[in-house]
Amino acid sequence: MDPVSAMATASAAFGVLKKGFAIGRDIESMASDLSRWMGALSDIDQAEREAKNPPIFKKLFAGKSVEQEAIEAFAAKRKAQQQREELKQWIQLTMGQTAWDDLIRMEGNIRKQRQETLYLQRERRQKFIEVVVIILSVSTLAVLFVGGIWLAVKHGR
């Protein structure tokens, strides 16, 4: 997920969380919104990692420049940090430090799970596509080279 989309998801979930805290809802009743927010933050972190080390073909054929993606990831990361600080204040004020510590542990579990499933699958799929494109490119060049030699030999006689 690109950082702009991830930030939009995070902001929407964060808005719901803020409203929930404002009307006195407990964190358990907002678990799905909290999970959606945490997942979006994880996507932002992953987008930042990918912007720092983009795949070969993304560097060559991406619609956006690598620099633009890095700036978007940076801006999203900053906004996410602001949201995290605000959420931390809400939770610590309403439920105490233990609740915040529990939330951080839960976030770590979510990030680990997403890393093991979504991001790893996407990374493997990207590497597979890169290998296939490289093989097709080398094969095409070999055919053109052999065909050129064949034509040169045939017309050279």
C-alpha positions, 0 to 999 in steps of 0.5 A: 500500500502506498503511504498516501493511501495508508495515511488516509486509512490511518487518519480515518481510523484515528478520527473514529478513535478520537470521537470514541474517546470523546464520548467515553467509549472504552478501548475494547469497543473500538478494537476494530478501529484500533486494529485498522489504525495500527495496520495502516501505521504498519503499512506506512512503516513498510512503505518507508522501508520500500522507499529506502530500498526500492526494487530494481524495476520500480526504480526504472518504471515507477510512475512516481519518482523514488524521491517523491515516494520517500517524501510521501513516506516521510510525511505520512510517518510524521503524521502517524507519530503525531497521531500516536502521541495524541492516542497515547495521551488519551489512553494514559489519561483515561486508562493509565500507563498499563493500558498504553503498554498493553496497546504497544505490545498488541501493536508489536504483535500486529506488525510482526504478523503483517510482516510475516504474511502480507509484506513477505508475500508481496516481497516474494511476488515482486522478486518472482516478477523481477526474475521472470522479466529478467529471464524474458529480457535475456531470452529476447536479447539472445533471440535477437542476437542469434537472429541478427547473426543468422541474417548476417551470415545468410545475406553475407554469402 
